[in-house]
Amino acid sequence: MARPTPDAVNEPFRRPREFERGCAEPGCAEEGLYPAPLSRDRLREYKWYCLEHIRAFNKAWDFFAGMKEDEIEAQRRFDTVWNRPSWRVGTGPKGFDDIHDDFGFFRDGEAEPPRQRPQTEEERALAELELQQPVAFEEIKARYIELVKRLHPDANGGNPENEERLKRINEAYARLRSLHA
């Protein structure tokens, strides 16, 4: 039995003849498979080129040709937001004033200096209880009781995040109690 030729095998996958176009380069007989925009103002209308001529077209294409520097900059800025309007946070059309900015990314002016990380075991334990030195043990105990009441599984429906926080608070209180004993 004779094997089919490659053309016969690929025939069902070839595009119909009515979809084939010639290369837009004058004098070229190759098929135009690759689109190229007609101009900067008509980016969705195309000329079709063969591989050799689309490479030459792409090498010579300059979207910004004939534009002044300020027009180029305006186009670049417009393109950075995908040709959609943009505005500063808090000045937008709906509800952006309610953003909670814990880190101060959207604050005008100088940002607050970053907090220093606790260094000693006692400082780390106090930070877990949201306290800072100097502090009396009575204040530590009062803060511990307040947090336990708030984070206890019976008080918040068994929220796993609160349970983990409560574990850390218990460990911190145990450390502080042993240091102040």
N, C-alpha and C positions, 0 to 999 in steps of 0.2 A: 504494500500500500504506500502510495506517495505521500510525503509530508507536505502540508500546505505551506505556501510561501508566507513570509512575514506580512506582506501587504494583505493577503487574504485573511490572515488571523486578526489583524488590526482593523479591518474594514468596518466592522460594526461599531467601533469606537471613534471613527473619523467623523469630523463635523460635516454636515451636508454642504454641498458646493455653494449654496446661496449665502452661507455665513462666511465664506472665505473672502478675504479682501487682499488687494495688492498693496505693496509697500507704497507709502506716500512720496517717497523719494523719486524724483523724475528719473526715468531710465532703469529703475530697478524692477526686476521681474519676480522677486521673492514675495512670499505671502506676508502680509502685514498682521503680525500676531500681537504686537506690543503697542498699547495706547500711549499717546503723548498729548498733553493739553494744548489747545490752540493758542492760548495766551494766559497771562496772569489773571485777567478778568474773566476768562472763560475756561475755568479749570475742569468743568464737567463735560466739555465738548472736546473730542479727540481727533487726531490724525493717527493713522496706524502705520507702524514701521516694522521692518524685518529686524532681526537681532543685531545685525551689523549697524544699521542706521539708527536704531533706538539708542545704542551705545554712544554713537556720535552726538545724537540729540541731547542725551543726558549729560554728556561731558560739557556741552556748550550752554545748557540751560542755566539761566540766571533769573530767578524769580524777582529779584530786586533791581534788575536792570532799568535804568531811567528814573529811579526813585531818588528823592533827596534824603539826606541823613535822618532828618526828623520824621519823614514818612516811613523809613525803614524801621526806626525805633518804635514808632506807634504800631506798626504791623507786628513786630516781635512781641511787644507787650500784649497786644490783642490775642496773639497766638498762644501765649503762655497760659491763658485761661480758656483755651479751646473755643475762642470766639463767643464767649458768654460774658454777660456783665458780672462784675465783682464789686465788693465793697468791704470796708473795714468791719471787723467784728463789732457788734453793738449798734451798727448803723444800717443793718439790712432791713429787708421789707417785712419780715415776720419773726418775732420772738427771739432774736439773737441776743437781746439784752439780758436774758436770763442765764447765760452761760456762767457756770461756776468755775472760776479760774484759780485753782489752788496754787499753781506754780507761777502765776503772774506773767504768763506768756503774752497776754493781750493788754497788759497795763501800759499806759503811757508813762514816759519818764524812766527814772532809774528803778531797777528791780531791787527787791529786798536782798540783803546779803544772805547766802545760803546758811542754813543752820549747821552748826558743827555736830558731827556724829558723837554720841556718848563714847567715852573712852574706858572708864572703869566699869567693873561689874555692877557697882552701886548706881552709877549714872545710867547704865543700860536698863537696869531694873526700874529706876525712877521714870525713865522715858517711856517704858511700857505702861506705867500707871499715869502717864501724861503729867508728871511732876518734875520740878527742877530743884536743885539745891539752892539755898539752904532750906531744909524742911524738917519739921519735928515728926517723930514716929506717930504721934496722935493724928497728924494730917495724912500720913501714909495709910494708916488704918482706916480713917474715914473715907479716903478716896477708894481704897480697896473694897470696902463694903458697898459704896455707891456703884462701882463698876460691876460687882458680883450681882447685885440686884438687877441691874440693867441688862446684863449679858446672860443671865441664867437661862437654861433651856425652857424652863417653865414660864418664864416671862416673855420669851420671844418666839414661841412656837417651834423650838428645836432648830433654829437657823444654824447650819454647819459652820459658817464663817464666824458667827458669834461664839460658838462652842470652842473653836480653835483659839480665838482671842482670849476667852476665859481661861483656857489652859495656860497660855503665856502669862496672863495676869497672876494666876495662882503661883506659878513658878517664880515670878518676879517678887511677889509678896513674901514667899518663903525665903528667898535670898535676902531681902531687906530685913526681915524679922531676925534671921540669924546674924546679920551684921550689926543690928541695933540691940541685940540681947546682952 
